[in-house]
């Protein structure tokens, strides 16, 4: 009774923290863990920001299409380097970055291939123009500048056809595009888009040559 009355006099928060031996104990995480939790939260937010195309993937209608539009910007940036080898390296780097980000994004959101993750569409768009870029490099020794790519109506038509063809193959998913989605983690999310981009190259190859 005496210890209970003393605890009551100390106020409710202190009384709740008292044990039977009148020793207080800590209910919260140790202070050393708090920065770690905050850092993990920031890391997850950064991963989702990149995986969702800086928020484009959160658009409720056709996020994959909007992600592909962002992919055109990545396409233009790689062209600006002027080197086919840099363009090729950018495509390869985009592939592995997408695999990692998509896999991490799935774990954070606890969903299988969530629609909001569009980094796979973004990084696959330059691959759609890989055969064309190789032809231009062979002909001129360098890639066209971004300004040249959008200088005439024919150039705009080329970009539009490339974009629409990618969206068609990505939605249609002919063999083995659909089957590749069964691959684990970020591989299944990314490989199908890059296979769809390979179909775009094959479909448009006669026109580019």
FIKOL-235516 format. One record per residue: residue number from 1; residue in one letter; x, y, z of N, C-alpha, C in turn. Coordinates in steps of 0.2 Angstrom, whole numbers, plus 5000, padded with zeros to 4 digits. Layout:
+-----+------+------+------+------+------+------+------+------+------+------+
: seq : type :   nu :   nv :   nw :  cau :  cav :  caw :   cu :   cv :   cw :
+-----+------+------+------+------+------+------+------+------+------+------+
: NUM :    A :    X :    Y :    Z :    X :    Y :    Z :    X :    Y :    Z :
...
+-----+------+------+------+------+------+------+------+------+------+------+
//
This chain:
+-----+------+------+------+------+------+------+------+------+------+------+
: seq : type :   nu :   nv :   nw :  cau :  cav :  caw :   cu :   cv :   cw :
+-----+------+------+------+------+------+------+------+------+------+------+
:   1 :    X : 5004 : 4994 : 5000 : 5000 : 5000 : 5000 : 5004 : 5006 : 5000 :
:   2 :    X : 5010 : 5006 : 5004 : 5014 : 5012 : 5005 : 5017 : 5013 : 4998 :
:   3 :    X : 5020 : 5008 : 4994 : 5023 : 5009 : 4988 : 5018 : 5012 : 4983 :
:   4 :    X : 5012 : 5009 : 4983 : 5007 : 5011 : 4978 : 5005 : 5018 : 4979 :
:   5 :    X : 5004 : 5020 : 4985 : 5003 : 5027 : 4987 : 5008 : 5032 : 4985 :
:   6 :    X : 5014 : 5030 : 4986 : 5020 : 5034 : 4984 : 5020 : 5034 : 4976 :
:   7 :    X : 5019 : 5029 : 4973 : 5018 : 5029 : 4965 : 5013 : 5034 : 4963 :
:   8 :    X : 5007 : 5034 : 4966 : 5002 : 5038 : 4964 : 5004 : 5045 : 4965 :
:   9 :    X : 5007 : 5047 : 4971 : 5009 : 5054 : 4972 : 5014 : 5056 : 4966 :
:  10 :    X : 5018 : 5051 : 4963 : 5023 : 5053 : 4958 : 5019 : 5055 : 4951 :
:  11 :    X : 5013 : 5053 : 4951 : 5009 : 5055 : 4945 : 5009 : 5048 : 4940 :
:  12 :    X : 5004 : 5048 : 4936 : 5002 : 5042 : 4932 : 5008 : 5040 : 4928 :
:  13 :    X : 5011 : 5044 : 4924 : 5017 : 5041 : 4919 : 5022 : 5038 : 4923 :
:  14 :    X : 5024 : 5041 : 4929 : 5029 : 5038 : 4933 : 5027 : 5031 : 4936 :
:  15 :    X : 5021 : 5032 : 4939 : 5018 : 5026 : 4942 : 5018 : 5020 : 4937 :
:  16 :    X : 5016 : 5021 : 4931 : 5015 : 5016 : 4926 : 5022 : 5013 : 4924 :
:  17 :    X : 5027 : 5017 : 4925 : 5034 : 5014 : 4924 : 5037 : 5011 : 4929 :
:  18 :    X : 5034 : 5011 : 4935 : 5037 : 5007 : 4941 : 5036 : 5000 : 4941 :
:  19 :    X : 5041 : 4996 : 4943 : 5040 : 4989 : 4943 : 5038 : 4987 : 4951 :
:  20 :    X : 5038 : 4981 : 4952 : 5036 : 4979 : 4959 : 5042 : 4981 : 4964 :
:  21 :    X : 5048 : 4981 : 4961 : 5053 : 4983 : 4966 : 5055 : 4991 : 4965 :
:  22 :    X : 5050 : 4994 : 4963 : 5050 : 5002 : 4962 : 5056 : 5004 : 4958 :
:  23 :    X : 5058 : 5000 : 4953 : 5063 : 5002 : 4949 : 5060 : 5003 : 4942 :
:  24 :    X : 5062 : 5009 : 4939 : 5059 : 5011 : 4933 : 5063 : 5007 : 4927 :
:  25 :    X : 5059 : 5006 : 4922 : 5062 : 5003 : 4916 : 5060 : 5006 : 4910 :
:  26 :    X : 5064 : 5005 : 4904 : 5063 : 5009 : 4898 : 5059 : 5005 : 4893 :
:  27 :    X : 5053 : 5008 : 4891 : 5049 : 5005 : 4887 : 5050 : 5007 : 4879 :
:  28 :    X : 5054 : 5012 : 4878 : 5055 : 5014 : 4871 : 5062 : 5011 : 4869 :
:  29 :    X : 5063 : 5012 : 4862 : 5069 : 5009 : 4859 : 5075 : 5013 : 4862 :
:  30 :    X : 5081 : 5010 : 4863 : 5087 : 5014 : 4865 : 5088 : 5020 : 4860 :
:  31 :    X : 5090 : 5025 : 4863 : 5091 : 5031 : 4859 : 5096 : 5030 : 4853 :
:  32 :    X : 5101 : 5025 : 4854 : 5105 : 5024 : 4848 : 5102 : 5021 : 4842 :
:  33 :    X : 5096 : 5018 : 4843 : 5093 : 5015 : 4837 : 5089 : 5020 : 4833 :
:  34 :    X : 5087 : 5025 : 4836 : 5083 : 5030 : 4833 : 5086 : 5033 : 4826 :
:  35 :    X : 5092 : 5035 : 4826 : 5095 : 5037 : 4820 : 5095 : 5031 : 4815 :
:  36 :    X : 5096 : 5025 : 4817 : 5096 : 5020 : 4812 : 5089 : 5019 : 4809 :
:  37 :    X : 5084 : 5019 : 4813 : 5077 : 5019 : 4810 : 5075 : 5024 : 4805 :
:  38 :    X : 5077 : 5030 : 4807 : 5076 : 5036 : 4803 : 5080 : 5035 : 4796 :
:  39 :    X : 5086 : 5033 : 4797 : 5090 : 5032 : 4791 : 5087 : 5027 : 4786 :
:  40 :    X : 5085 : 5021 : 4789 : 5081 : 5016 : 4785 : 5075 : 5019 : 4782 :
:  41 :    X : 5071 : 5023 : 4785 : 5065 : 5026 : 4782 : 5067 : 5031 : 4777 :
:  42 :    X : 5072 : 5034 : 4777 : 5075 : 5039 : 4772 : 5077 : 5035 : 4766 :
:  43 :    X : 5080 : 5029 : 4767 : 5083 : 5025 : 4762 : 5077 : 5022 : 4758 :
:  44 :    X : 5072 : 5020 : 4761 : 5066 : 5017 : 4758 : 5062 : 5022 : 4754 :
:  45 :    X : 5062 : 5028 : 4757 : 5059 : 5033 : 4753 : 5062 : 5035 : 4746 :
:  46 :    X : 5069 : 5035 : 4747 : 5073 : 5036 : 4741 : 5072 : 5031 : 4736 :
:  47 :    X : 5072 : 5025 : 4738 : 5071 : 5019 : 4734 : 5065 : 5019 : 4730 :
:  48 :    X : 5059 : 5021 : 4734 : 5053 : 5021 : 4731 : 5052 : 5027 : 4726 :
:  49 :    X : 5056 : 5033 : 4728 : 5056 : 5039 : 4723 : 5059 : 5037 : 4716 :
:  50 :    X : 5064 : 5033 : 4716 : 5067 : 5031 : 4710 : 5063 : 5026 : 4707 :
:  51 :    X : 5061 : 5021 : 4710 : 5057 : 5015 : 4707 : 5051 : 5018 : 4704 :
:  52 :    X : 5048 : 5023 : 4707 : 5041 : 5026 : 4705 : 5042 : 5031 : 4700 :
:  53 :    X : 5048 : 5032 : 4698 : 5049 : 5037 : 4693 : 5048 : 5044 : 4695 :
:  54 :    X : 5051 : 5046 : 4701 : 5050 : 5052 : 4704 : 5043 : 5054 : 4705 :
:  55 :    X : 5039 : 5049 : 4707 : 5032 : 5050 : 4708 : 5027 : 5049 : 4702 :
:  56 :    X : 5030 : 5048 : 4696 : 5026 : 5047 : 4690 : 5022 : 5041 : 4691 :
:  57 :    X : 5025 : 5036 : 4694 : 5021 : 5029 : 4695 : 5015 : 5030 : 4700 :
:  58 :    X : 5014 : 5035 : 4703 : 5008 : 5036 : 4708 : 5002 : 5038 : 4704 :
:  59 :    X : 5003 : 5040 : 4698 : 4998 : 5043 : 4694 : 4992 : 5037 : 4693 :
:  60 :    X : 4986 : 5038 : 4695 : 4981 : 5032 : 4696 : 4980 : 5029 : 4689 :
:  61 :    X : 4980 : 5033 : 4683 : 4978 : 5030 : 4677 : 4985 : 5029 : 4673 :
:  62 :    X : 4985 : 5023 : 4670 : 4991 : 5021 : 4665 : 4998 : 5023 : 4668 :
:  63 :    X : 5000 : 5021 : 4674 : 5007 : 5023 : 4676 : 5012 : 5021 : 4672 :
:  64 :    X : 5011 : 5015 : 4669 : 5016 : 5012 : 4664 : 5018 : 5017 : 4658 :
:  65 :    X : 5012 : 5020 : 4655 : 5013 : 5024 : 4650 : 5016 : 5031 : 4651 :
:  66 :    X : 5015 : 5033 : 4657 : 5018 : 5039 : 4659 : 5025 : 5038 : 4661 :
:  67 :    X : 5027 : 5032 : 4664 : 5034 : 5030 : 4665 : 5038 : 5030 : 4659 :
:  68 :    X : 5034 : 5027 : 4653 : 5038 : 5027 : 4647 : 5039 : 5033 : 4644 :
:  69 :    X : 5035 : 5038 : 4646 : 5036 : 5045 : 4643 : 5043 : 5048 : 4647 :
:  70 :    X : 5043 : 5046 : 4653 : 5049 : 5048 : 4657 : 5055 : 5045 : 4654 :
:  71 :    X : 5054 : 5038 : 4651 : 5060 : 5035 : 4648 : 5062 : 5038 : 4642 :
:  72 :    X : 5058 : 5042 : 4639 : 5060 : 5046 : 4633 : 5066 : 5051 : 4635 :
:  73 :    X : 5065 : 5054 : 4641 : 5070 : 5058 : 4643 : 5077 : 5055 : 4645 :
:  74 :    X : 5076 : 5049 : 4647 : 5082 : 5045 : 4648 : 5086 : 5043 : 4641 :
:  75 :    X : 5081 : 5042 : 4636 : 5083 : 5041 : 4629 : 5087 : 5047 : 4627 :
:  76 :    X : 5084 : 5053 : 4628 : 5088 : 5059 : 4625 : 5094 : 5060 : 4629 :
:  77 :    X : 5095 : 5059 : 4635 : 5101 : 5060 : 4639 : 5106 : 5055 : 4637 :
:  78 :    X : 5105 : 5049 : 4635 : 5110 : 5045 : 4633 : 5112 : 5047 : 4626 :
:  79 :    X : 5108 : 5049 : 4622 : 5109 : 5052 : 4615 : 5114 : 5058 : 4615 :
:  80 :    X : 5113 : 5062 : 4621 : 5117 : 5068 : 4621 : 5124 : 5066 : 4622 :
:  81 :    X : 5126 : 5060 : 4625 : 5133 : 5058 : 4625 : 5137 : 5058 : 4619 :
:  82 :    X : 5133 : 5056 : 4613 : 5136 : 5056 : 4607 : 5140 : 5050 : 4605 :
:  83 :    X : 5141 : 5045 : 4610 : 5145 : 5039 : 4609 : 5140 : 5033 : 4610 :
:  84 :    X : 5141 : 5029 : 4605 : 5137 : 5023 : 4605 : 5138 : 5018 : 4611 :
:  85 :    X : 5145 : 5018 : 4613 : 5147 : 5014 : 4619 : 5144 : 5017 : 4625 :
:  86 :    X : 5144 : 5023 : 4626 : 5141 : 5026 : 4632 : 5133 : 5025 : 4632 :
:  87 :    X : 5130 : 5025 : 4626 : 5123 : 5023 : 4625 : 5122 : 5016 : 4627 :
:  88 :    X : 5126 : 5012 : 4625 : 5126 : 5004 : 4627 : 5127 : 5003 : 4634 :
:  89 :    X : 5132 : 5007 : 4637 : 5133 : 5006 : 4644 : 5127 : 5009 : 4648 :
:  90 :    X : 5124 : 5014 : 4646 : 5118 : 5017 : 4649 : 5112 : 5012 : 4649 :
:  91 :    X : 5111 : 5008 : 4644 : 5106 : 5003 : 4643 : 5107 : 4998 : 4648 :
:  92 :    X : 5114 : 4995 : 4649 : 5116 : 4990 : 4653 : 5115 : 4992 : 4660 :
:  93 :    X : 5117 : 4998 : 4662 : 5117 : 5001 : 4669 : 5109 : 5002 : 4671 :
:  94 :    X : 5105 : 5004 : 4666 : 5098 : 5005 : 4668 : 5095 : 4998 : 4669 :
:  95 :    X : 5097 : 4993 : 4666 : 5094 : 4986 : 4667 : 5096 : 4984 : 4674 :
:  96 :    X : 5102 : 4984 : 4676 : 5104 : 4981 : 4683 : 5101 : 4986 : 4688 :
:  97 :    X : 5101 : 4992 : 4687 : 5098 : 4997 : 4692 : 5090 : 4995 : 4693 :
:  98 :    X : 5087 : 4994 : 4687 : 5080 : 4992 : 4687 : 5079 : 4986 : 4691 :
:  99 :    X : 5083 : 4981 : 4690 : 5082 : 4974 : 4694 : 5082 : 4976 : 4701 :
: 100 :    X : 5087 : 4980 : 4703 : 5088 : 4981 : 4710 : 5083 : 4985 : 4713 :
: 101 :    X : 5081 : 4990 : 4710 : 5076 : 4995 : 4713 : 5069 : 4991 : 4713 :
: 102 :    X : 5067 : 4988 : 4708 : 5061 : 4984 : 4707 : 5060 : 4979 : 4713 :
: 103 :    X : 5066 : 4975 : 4714 : 5066 : 4970 : 4719 : 5065 : 4973 : 4726 :
: 104 :    X : 5069 : 4979 : 4727 : 5068 : 4982 : 4733 : 5062 : 4986 : 4734 :
: 105 :    X : 5059 : 4988 : 4729 : 5052 : 4991 : 4729 : 5047 : 4986 : 4731 :
: 106 :    X : 5047 : 4980 : 4728 : 5042 : 4975 : 4730 : 5043 : 4973 : 4737 :
: 107 :    X : 5049 : 4973 : 4740 : 5049 : 4972 : 4747 : 5046 : 4977 : 4752 :
: 108 :    X : 5048 : 4983 : 4750 : 5045 : 4989 : 4754 : 5038 : 4989 : 4754 :
: 109 :    X : 5035 : 4989 : 4748 : 5027 : 4989 : 4747 : 5024 : 4983 : 4748 :
: 110 :    X : 5028 : 4977 : 4749 : 5025 : 4970 : 4750 : 5020 : 4968 : 4745 :
: 111 :    X : 5022 : 4970 : 4739 : 5017 : 4968 : 4733 : 5021 : 4965 : 4728 :
: 112 :    X : 5018 : 4961 : 4724 : 5022 : 4958 : 4718 : 5020 : 4962 : 4712 :
: 113 :    X : 5026 : 4965 : 4709 : 5026 : 4969 : 4703 : 5020 : 4974 : 4704 :
: 114 :    X : 5021 : 4979 : 4709 : 5016 : 4984 : 4710 : 5016 : 4989 : 4704 :
: 115 :    X : 5010 : 4991 : 4702 : 5009 : 4995 : 4696 : 5013 : 5002 : 4697 :
: 116 :    X : 5014 : 5004 : 4703 : 5017 : 5011 : 4704 : 5024 : 5011 : 4702 :
: 117 :    X : 5027 : 5005 : 4702 : 5035 : 5005 : 4700 : 5035 : 5005 : 4693 :
: 118 :    X : 5039 : 5010 : 4690 : 5039 : 5011 : 4683 : 5046 : 5012 : 4681 :
: 119 :    X : 5051 : 5011 : 4685 : 5058 : 5011 : 4683 : 5060 : 5006 : 4677 :
: 120 :    X : 5056 : 5001 : 4677 : 5057 : 4996 : 4672 : 5055 : 4999 : 4665 :
: 121 :    X : 5050 : 5002 : 4665 : 5048 : 5005 : 4658 : 5053 : 5011 : 4656 :
: 122 :    X : 5055 : 5015 : 4661 : 5059 : 5020 : 4660 : 5066 : 5018 : 4657 :
: 123 :    X : 5069 : 5013 : 4660 : 5075 : 5011 : 4658 : 5075 : 5007 : 4651 :
: 124 :    X : 5069 : 5004 : 4650 : 5068 : 5000 : 4644 : 5068 : 5004 : 4637 :
: 125 :    X : 5065 : 5010 : 4638 : 5064 : 5014 : 4632 : 5070 : 5015 : 4628 :
: 126 :    X : 5076 : 5017 : 4630 : 5082 : 5017 : 4626 : 5084 : 5011 : 4622 :
: 127 :    X : 5082 : 5005 : 4625 : 5084 : 4999 : 4622 : 5080 : 4998 : 4616 :
: 128 :    X : 5074 : 5001 : 4616 : 5070 : 5001 : 4610 : 5073 : 5004 : 4604 :
: 129 :    X : 5078 : 5009 : 4605 : 5081 : 5012 : 4599 : 5088 : 5009 : 4598 :
: 130 :    X : 5090 : 5004 : 4601 : 5097 : 5001 : 4601 : 5099 : 5000 : 4594 :
: 131 :    X : 5095 : 4996 : 4590 : 5097 : 4995 : 4583 : 5098 : 5001 : 4579 :
: 132 :    X : 5093 : 5006 : 4580 : 5094 : 5012 : 4576 : 5100 : 5016 : 4578 :
: 133 :    X : 5101 : 5016 : 4585 : 5107 : 5020 : 4587 : 5114 : 5017 : 4584 :
: 134 :    X : 5114 : 5010 : 4584 : 5120 : 5006 : 4581 : 5120 : 5008 : 4573 :
: 135 :    X : 5115 : 5009 : 4570 : 5115 : 5010 : 4563 : 5118 : 5017 : 4562 :
: 136 :    X : 5115 : 5022 : 4566 : 5117 : 5029 : 4565 : 5125 : 5030 : 4567 :
: 137 :    X : 5127 : 5026 : 4572 : 5134 : 5026 : 4574 : 5139 : 5023 : 4568 :
: 138 :    X : 5136 : 5018 : 4565 : 5140 : 5015 : 4559 : 5140 : 5020 : 4553 :
: 139 :    X : 5135 : 5024 : 4552 : 5135 : 5028 : 4547 : 5139 : 5035 : 4548 :
: 140 :    X : 5138 : 5037 : 4554 : 5141 : 5044 : 4555 : 5146 : 5044 : 4560 :
: 141 :    X : 5148 : 5039 : 4563 : 5153 : 5038 : 4568 : 5151 : 5041 : 4575 :
: 142 :    X : 5145 : 5044 : 4575 : 5142 : 5046 : 4582 : 5135 : 5046 : 4582 :
: 143 :    X : 5132 : 5047 : 4587 : 5124 : 5047 : 4588 : 5121 : 5054 : 4586 :
: 144 :    X : 5115 : 5054 : 4584 : 5112 : 5061 : 4582 : 5111 : 5064 : 4589 :
: 145 :    X : 5111 : 5071 : 4589 : 5110 : 5075 : 4595 : 5103 : 5075 : 4596 :
: 146 :    X : 5101 : 5076 : 4602 : 5094 : 5076 : 4604 : 5090 : 5081 : 4600 :
: 147 :    X : 5093 : 5087 : 4598 : 5090 : 5092 : 4594 : 5088 : 5089 : 4587 :
: 148 :    X : 5093 : 5085 : 4584 : 5092 : 5082 : 4578 : 5086 : 5077 : 4578 :
: 149 :    X : 5085 : 5074 : 4584 : 5080 : 5069 : 4584 : 5073 : 5072 : 4584 :
: 150 :    X : 5072 : 5078 : 4586 : 5066 : 5081 : 4586 : 5066 : 5087 : 4581 :
: 151 :    X : 5070 : 5087 : 4576 : 5070 : 5093 : 4571 : 5065 : 5093 : 4566 :
: 152 :    X : 5062 : 5087 : 4564 : 5058 : 5087 : 4558 : 5052 : 5082 : 4560 :
: 153 :    X : 5046 : 5083 : 4556 : 5040 : 5079 : 4557 : 5042 : 5071 : 4557 :
: 154 :    X : 5047 : 5070 : 4552 : 5048 : 5063 : 4552 : 5052 : 5060 : 4558 :
: 155 :    X : 5056 : 5064 : 4561 : 5059 : 5062 : 4567 : 5054 : 5061 : 4573 :
: 156 :    X : 5049 : 5066 : 4573 : 5044 : 5065 : 4578 : 5040 : 5059 : 4577 :
: 157 :    X : 5039 : 5057 : 4571 : 5035 : 5051 : 4569 : 5039 : 5045 : 4571 :
: 158 :    X : 5046 : 5045 : 4570 : 5050 : 5040 : 4573 : 5049 : 5039 : 4580 :
: 159 :    X : 5050 : 5044 : 4584 : 5049 : 5043 : 4591 : 5042 : 5041 : 4593 :
: 160 :    X : 5037 : 5043 : 4590 : 5030 : 5041 : 4592 : 5029 : 5034 : 4590 :
: 161 :    X : 5032 : 5031 : 4584 : 5031 : 5024 : 4583 : 5035 : 5020 : 4588 :
: 162 :    X : 5041 : 5022 : 4589 : 5045 : 5018 : 4594 : 5041 : 5018 : 4601 :
: 163 :    X : 5038 : 5023 : 4603 : 5035 : 5024 : 4610 : 5029 : 5019 : 4609 :
: 164 :    X : 5025 : 5020 : 4604 : 5018 : 5016 : 4604 : 5020 : 5008 : 4603 :
: 165 :    X : 5025 : 5007 : 4599 : 5027 : 5000 : 4598 : 5029 : 4997 : 4605 :
: 166 :    X : 5033 : 5000 : 4609 : 5035 : 4998 : 4615 : 5029 : 4996 : 4620 :
: 167 :    X : 5024 : 5001 : 4620 : 5018 : 5000 : 4624 : 5014 : 4994 : 4622 :
: 168 :    X : 5013 : 4993 : 4615 : 5010 : 4988 : 4612 : 5013 : 4981 : 4615 :
: 169 :    X : 5019 : 4980 : 4614 : 5023 : 4974 : 4615 : 5023 : 4973 : 4623 :
: 170 :    X : 5023 : 4978 : 4627 : 5023 : 4978 : 4634 : 5016 : 4976 : 4637 :
: 171 :    X : 5011 : 4978 : 4633 : 5004 : 4976 : 4635 : 5002 : 4969 : 4632 :
: 172 :    X : 5004 : 4968 : 4626 : 5003 : 4961 : 4623 : 5007 : 4956 : 4626 :
: 173 :    X : 5013 : 4957 : 4627 : 5018 : 4952 : 4630 : 5018 : 4945 : 4626 :
: 174 :    X : 5020 : 4945 : 4620 : 5021 : 4939 : 4617 : 5027 : 4935 : 4620 :
: 175 :    X : 5027 : 4929 : 4618 : 5032 : 4924 : 4621 : 5039 : 4927 : 4619 :
: 176 :    X : 5044 : 4927 : 4624 : 5044 : 4925 : 4631 : 5043 : 4930 : 4636 :
: 177 :    X : 5040 : 4936 : 4633 : 5039 : 4942 : 4638 : 5035 : 4940 : 4644 :
: 178 :    X : 5029 : 4937 : 4643 : 5024 : 4936 : 4648 : 5028 : 4930 : 4653 :
: 179 :    X : 5031 : 4925 : 4650 : 5034 : 4920 : 4654 : 5039 : 4923 : 4658 :
: 180 :    X : 5043 : 4928 : 4656 : 5048 : 4930 : 4660 : 5046 : 4934 : 4667 :
: 181 :    X : 5040 : 4935 : 4667 : 5037 : 4938 : 4673 : 5037 : 4934 : 4679 :
: 182 :    X : 5038 : 4927 : 4678 : 5039 : 4922 : 4683 : 5046 : 4922 : 4687 :
: 183 :    X : 5050 : 4926 : 4684 : 5057 : 4926 : 4687 : 5057 : 4929 : 4694 :
: 184 :    X : 5061 : 4928 : 4698 : 5060 : 4930 : 4705 : 5062 : 4938 : 4706 :
: 185 :    X : 5059 : 4941 : 4710 : 5061 : 4948 : 4712 : 5061 : 4953 : 4706 :
: 186 :    X : 5065 : 4957 : 4707 : 5066 : 4962 : 4702 : 5067 : 4960 : 4695 :
: 187 :    X : 5070 : 4954 : 4694 : 5071 : 4951 : 4687 : 5065 : 4950 : 4684 :
: 188 :    X : 5060 : 4947 : 4687 : 5053 : 4946 : 4683 : 5050 : 4953 : 4681 :
: 189 :    X : 5051 : 4958 : 4685 : 5048 : 4965 : 4684 : 5052 : 4968 : 4678 :
: 190 :    X : 5058 : 4967 : 4678 : 5062 : 4971 : 4673 : 5063 : 4967 : 4666 :
: 191 :    X : 5064 : 4961 : 4666 : 5066 : 4957 : 4660 : 5060 : 4957 : 4655 :
: 192 :    X : 5054 : 4957 : 4657 : 5049 : 4957 : 4652 : 5049 : 4964 : 4648 :
: 193 :    X : 5050 : 4969 : 4652 : 5050 : 4976 : 4648 : 5056 : 4976 : 4643 :
: 194 :    X : 5062 : 4973 : 4645 : 5068 : 4973 : 4640 : 5067 : 4968 : 4635 :
: 195 :    X : 5063 : 4963 : 4636 : 5061 : 4959 : 4630 : 5056 : 4962 : 4625 :
: 196 :    X : 5052 : 4966 : 4628 : 5047 : 4970 : 4624 : 5051 : 4975 : 4620 :
: 197 :    X : 5056 : 4978 : 4623 : 5060 : 4982 : 4619 : 5064 : 4979 : 4614 :
: 198 :    X : 5066 : 4973 : 4615 : 5069 : 4969 : 4610 : 5065 : 4967 : 4604 :
: 199 :    X : 5058 : 4966 : 4605 : 5053 : 4965 : 4600 : 5052 : 4972 : 4596 :
: 200 :    X : 5053 : 4977 : 4599 : 5052 : 4984 : 4595 : 5058 : 4984 : 4590 :
: 201 :    X : 5064 : 4982 : 4592 : 5070 : 4983 : 4588 : 5069 : 4978 : 4582 :
: 202 :    X : 5066 : 4972 : 4583 : 5065 : 4967 : 4578 : 5060 : 4969 : 4573 :
: 203 :    X : 5054 : 4972 : 4576 : 5049 : 4974 : 4572 : 5050 : 4980 : 4567 :
: 204 :    X : 5054 : 4985 : 4570 : 5056 : 4991 : 4566 : 5063 : 4991 : 4562 :
: 205 :    X : 5066 : 4985 : 4563 : 5073 : 4984 : 4560 : 5072 : 4985 : 4552 :
: 206 :    X : 5067 : 4982 : 4549 : 5067 : 4983 : 4541 : 5066 : 4991 : 4539 :
: 207 :    X : 5062 : 4995 : 4543 : 5061 : 5002 : 4542 : 5067 : 5006 : 4543 :
: 208 :    X : 5071 : 5004 : 4548 : 5077 : 5008 : 4550 : 5083 : 5007 : 4545 :
: 209 :    X : 5083 : 5001 : 4542 : 5088 : 4999 : 4537 : 5086 : 5001 : 4530 :
+-----+------+------+------+------+------+------+------+------+------+------+
//
